[in-house]
Amino acid sequence: MSALCLVVAQRVPLTGPDGSFGATLDAHVAECLACQAEAARYRKLVRALAALADDLEPAPAGLATAVDAALDAADGRRRPPVTLGRVAAATGAVAATAAGVLAVALWRRARHAA
Amino acid sequence: MATGEVRPDREDVLSRARHGDRSAFAELVREHQSEVYTLALRLTGDRELAADIAQESFVRAWRALPSFRGDARFGTWLHRIVVNTAWSLRRRAGRHHADSIDDLPAAPPAPGISPERAAESAAMRPRLLEALGMLTPEHRAVVVLKDVYDWTHRDIAEHLGISVTAAKVRLHRGRRRLRELLWSELGGEG
């Protein structure tokens, strides 16, 4: 790896795989397989990132309803709602607590039977 | 309609929402909720937080809607609100970690690219999302906005409250880190 390769490796993350590095470095890249491979890696990375733009995640169920409730609350029509993410967290906490209580009850019953 | 553009036949809905029609705004929410949630998720890597950001973004959008003059497309305007909301909640984001890749659903290939390239990107997707989740919030935000949403450095700097130079430095470091994390997927040897 030459000094020019090190300069290309330093610049390609910002310049982009298809950008110009200037005449001297461009001429080097045209002849250097290592630099071409490095540019190809960034080309593949940038392409994969760009592909995420059309890759929509489904919104969580209830988002539109939660927004509506939040706007109602802002208008003073209802009590302030908890936010959607916190609802999910609270539901998980309640489920975990219930599971814990059930486990203790089963353990006590098994112990009593023994 | 990845950029969230409002179709011409939906402009009346936008107009009604701008004039305070809640039912019209509810239609816009249903129409844009996936893209808003997706952007929030890409910025944070956390589904619970992304849901909260999406909800708060729509509330802020409703409040700001009367001032929306149509200089930018509605989707672009909405994206900026999401970024501002996500960034203002970044302290919470710092306490969260990215979701497991096991939670990530499969996605169809992006249109407009060759099947081979689409397959290549799709194969990389789980590891790419995992790697994005390993970046610092500051680096991830810049990489996502530049490389996924094609924002300019100037827009990124303005909405994240940093200089253009800082935006470029973060992009440079973020991409280099992704290259390290995805070395084998990018065809690296050794």
HADDOCK unambig.tbl for C-alpha pairs under 7 A between the chains (distance, minus, plus):
assign (segid A and resid 13 and name CA) (segid B and resid 172 and name CA) 5.24 0.50 0.50
assign (segid A and resid 13 and name CA) (segid B and resid 175 and name CA) 5.89 0.50 0.50
assign (segid A and resid 13 and name CA) (segid B and resid 176 and name CA) 6.18 0.50 0.50
assign (segid A and resid 14 and name CA) (segid B and resid 171 and name CA) 6.78 0.50 0.50
assign (segid A and resid 14 and name CA) (segid B and resid 172 and name CA) 4.99 0.50 0.50
assign (segid A and resid 41 and name CA) (segid B and resid 186 and name CA) 5.16 0.50 0.50
assign (segid A and resid 41 and name CA) (segid B and resid 187 and name CA) 6.69 0.50 0.50
assign (segid A and resid 44 and name CA) (segid B and resid 186 and name CA) 6.48 0.50 0.50
assign (segid A and resid 45 and name CA) (segid B and resid 186 and name CA) 6.92 0.50 0.50
assign (segid A and resid 46 and name CA) (segid B and resid 147 and name CA) 6.40 0.50 0.50
assign (segid A and resid 48 and name CA) (segid B and resid 121 and name CA) 4.69 0.50 0.50
assign (segid A and resid 49 and name CA) (segid B and resid 147 and name CA) 5.82 0.50 0.50
assign (segid A and resid 49 and name CA) (segid B and resid 148 and name CA) 5.30 0.50 0.50
assign (segid A and resid 50 and name CA) (segid B and resid 147 and name CA) 5.69 0.50 0.50
assign (segid A and resid 50 and name CA) (segid B and resid 148 and name CA) 4.54 0.50 0.50
assign (segid A and resid 51 and name CA) (segid B and resid 110 and name CA) 5.68 0.50 0.50
assign (segid A and resid 51 and name CA) (segid B and resid 121 and name CA) 6.78 0.50 0.50
assign (segid A and resid 52 and name CA) (segid B and resid 148 and name CA) 6.03 0.50 0.50
assign (segid A and resid 53 and name CA) (segid B and resid 2 and name CA) 6.68 0.50 0.50
assign (segid A and resid 53 and name CA) (segid B and resid 148 and name CA) 5.22 0.50 0.50
assign (segid A and resid 53 and name CA) (segid B and resid 149 and name CA) 6.11 0.50 0.50
assign (segid A and resid 54 and name CA) (segid B and resid 2 and name CA) 5.58 0.50 0.50
assign (segid A and resid 54 and name CA) (segid B and resid 110 and name CA) 5.34 0.50 0.50
assign (segid A and resid 55 and name CA) (segid B and resid 107 and name CA) 6.23 0.50 0.50
assign (segid A and resid 55 and name CA) (segid B and resid 110 and name CA) 6.64 0.50 0.50
assign (segid A and resid 56 and name CA) (segid B and resid 34 and name CA) 6.26 0.50 0.50
assign (segid A and resid 56 and name CA) (segid B and resid 35 and name CA) 6.06 0.50 0.50
assign (segid A and resid 56 and name CA) (segid B and resid 38 and name CA) 5.87 0.50 0.50
assign (segid A and resid 57 and name CA) (segid B and resid 34 and name CA) 6.00 0.50 0.50
assign (segid A and resid 57 and name CA) (segid B and resid 38 and name CA) 5.28 0.50 0.50
assign (segid A and resid 58 and name CA) (segid B and resid 34 and name CA) 5.25 0.50 0.50
assign (segid A and resid 59 and name CA) (segid B and resid 33 and name CA) 5.91 0.50 0.50
assign (segid A and resid 59 and name CA) (segid B and resid 34 and name CA) 4.61 0.50 0.50
assign (segid A and resid 59 and name CA) (segid B and resid 37 and name CA) 5.74 0.50 0.50
assign (segid A and resid 60 and name CA) (segid B and resid 51 and name CA) 6.95 0.50 0.50
assign (segid A and resid 63 and name CA) (segid B and resid 55 and name CA) 6.63 0.50 0.50
assign (segid A and resid 64 and name CA) (segid B and resid 26 and name CA) 6.99 0.50 0.50
assign (segid A and resid 64 and name CA) (segid B and resid 29 and name CA) 6.17 0.50 0.50
assign (segid A and resid 64 and name CA) (segid B and resid 30 and name CA) 6.18 0.50 0.50
assign (segid A and resid 66 and name CA) (segid B and resid 55 and name CA) 6.96 0.50 0.50
assign (segid A and resid 67 and name CA) (segid B and resid 55 and name CA) 5.49 0.50 0.50
assign (segid A and resid 67 and name CA) (segid B and resid 58 and name CA) 6.70 0.50 0.50
assign (segid A and resid 67 and name CA) (segid B and resid 59 and name CA) 6.56 0.50 0.50
assign (segid A and resid 71 and name CA) (segid B and resid 59 and name CA) 6.48 0.50 0.50
assign (segid A and resid 83 and name CA) (segid B and resid 52 and name CA) 5.91 0.50 0.50
assign (segid A and resid 84 and name CA) (segid B and resid 51 and name CA) 6.06 0.50 0.50
assign (segid A and resid 84 and name CA) (segid B and resid 52 and name CA) 5.70 0.50 0.50
assign (segid A and resid 85 and name CA) (segid B and resid 48 and name CA) 4.36 0.50 0.50
assign (segid A and resid 85 and name CA) (segid B and resid 49 and name CA) 6.02 0.50 0.50
assign (segid A and resid 85 and name CA) (segid B and resid 51 and name CA) 5.40 0.50 0.50
assign (segid A and resid 85 and name CA) (segid B and resid 52 and name CA) 5.23 0.50 0.50
